[in-house]
Amino acid sequence: MKTRLVRIYQCFCDRTRLRILHLLTKSPLCVCHFQEILNEPQVKISKHLRYLRKKGMAIAERDQNWMIYSLPKKKSRELALNLKCLQDCAQSDPVFLRDLRKLRQLRKTCCEPAAVFAKN
């Protein structure tokens, strides 16, 4: 059985998954939000979200017609520390900064589902 740390680094070794995890540190989101922010097709986003769920790095809850993805409510110490490191390192990366700008814009204009941004 793989340790938590190995599972975390398996998830962190992909740029798209890193971007998804970084966004999830800011807000729960649905696939359509990730599509818009990351400018990636639904199939690719769904594949990565499924991988993160399988590894215990993301959870999904249904809200009417949407599946809302978020970080686990109870994070292991290893996951919490690595997510903090990701947030710190992403502060100077142009791609991650652009993702955050798009997330802020989405919060201003988004009309679906209201519960997503109300949680944070």
Long-range contacts (C-beta under 8 A, 24 or more apart in sequence): 4-76, 4-78, 4-79, 5-78, 7-55, 7-56, 7-57, 8-55, 8-57, 8-78, 8-79, 8-82, 9-82, 10-55, 11-51, 11-52, 11-55, 11-57, 12-82, 12-86, 14-48, 15-95, 16-40, 16-44, 16-45, 16-48, 17-48, 17-51, 17-52, 18-86, 18-90, 19-95, 19-96, 19-99, 20-45, 20-48, 20-49, 20-52, 20-58, 20-69, 21-52, 21-57, 21-58, 21-71, 21-83, 21-86, 22-86, 22-87, 22-90, 22-96, 22-99, 23-99, 23-100, 23-103, 24-58, 24-69, 24-70, 24-71, 25-71, 25-83, 25-86, 25-87, 26-100, 26-103, 26-120, 27-103, 27-107, 27-116, 27-117, 27-119, 27-120, 28-68, 28-69, 28-70, 28-116, 28-119, 28-120, 29-68, 29-69, 29-70, 29-116, 30-63, 30-66, 30-67, 30-68, 30-69, 30-112, 30-113, 30-116, 31-67, 31-69, 32-66, 32-112, 33-103, 33-106, 33-110, 33-116, 34-69, 36-102, 36-106, 37-99, 37-102, 37-103, 37-106, 38-99, 63-113, 63-115, 63-116, 64-113, 65-113, 66-112, 66-113, 66-116, 68-113, 68-115, 68-116, 70-119
